[in-house]
Amino acid sequence: MSHERIELQEWLSERGYSANQIAKILGKLDEFDSKTNRESIFDAMETGELDMDALIKQASGMSIDCFRTLAPWEMG
């Protein structure tokens, strides 16, 4: 469990939320985090920072660099 998650649990507990309520709140935050990560992936694909085809090939066992550093003029 990450330090941030423990800190958040303590913060919610200090505000009087029950363990069950905290579990539900953290579940909703996990859903939000997952959605945000997916959106970030698509943003990275659109900007060219992430090459999804290369990532898939790399995951399939091919050695390809799927992340590239953008030149300053390529950043939006």
N, C-alpha and C positions, 0 to 999 in steps of 0.2 A: 504494500500500500504506500502510495506516495506521501511525502511530507505535507504537500498541499491538501490532500484529501483528509488526512488526520486533522490538520489545522481547521479545515472547514467543518468537520464533524464536531470538533471541540467548540467552535464558534456557534454552531447551531444548538448544541447541547446547553451552552451557557445561556442561550435565549429561551430555554425551556421546551425545546422540541423533544419528543419522545424518540426512542431508538427506531421505532417503526416509521415515524414521520421523517426522520433523518434519512433512512434507507430510501424512502420514496423520493425525497428531494434530491438525493445523490443520483438516483436512477434517472430523474428528469434532466439533471445536469449532464449525465453521461450521454443521453440522447442528443442534447444540444451540442455537446462536444463532438460527437460523431458526425452530426450534420455540418458543423463548422469545418471539421477536417475534410469532409467530402467536397465542400464548396472550395476550400483552399486547393485541393488537388486539381479541380477543374480550372481554377484560376491559373495555377502553375502551368497547366497544359496549354491554356490560351496564350499565355505570355511566352511560351517556348522554354520555360525554365525546366519543365518536366516533359520528357519524351516517353509517352505511355507505351508506344510500340517497343522501344528499347527496354523499358522496365519489364514488359511481358517476356521479351526474349531473354533478359537477364534472369528472371525468375524461372525460366524454363531450362536454365543451365548454361546459357551463352554468356560470355564475358563481354558486356557492352556497358558503357557509361551512360546511364539514363538521366542523370542530373548534370546540367551544365551551368556554368557561371555566365550570367548575362553581362554583356558589355554595358557600360553606363548609358550609351545611346539607345540600347534596346529596352531599357527599363521604362515602364509607363508611368 
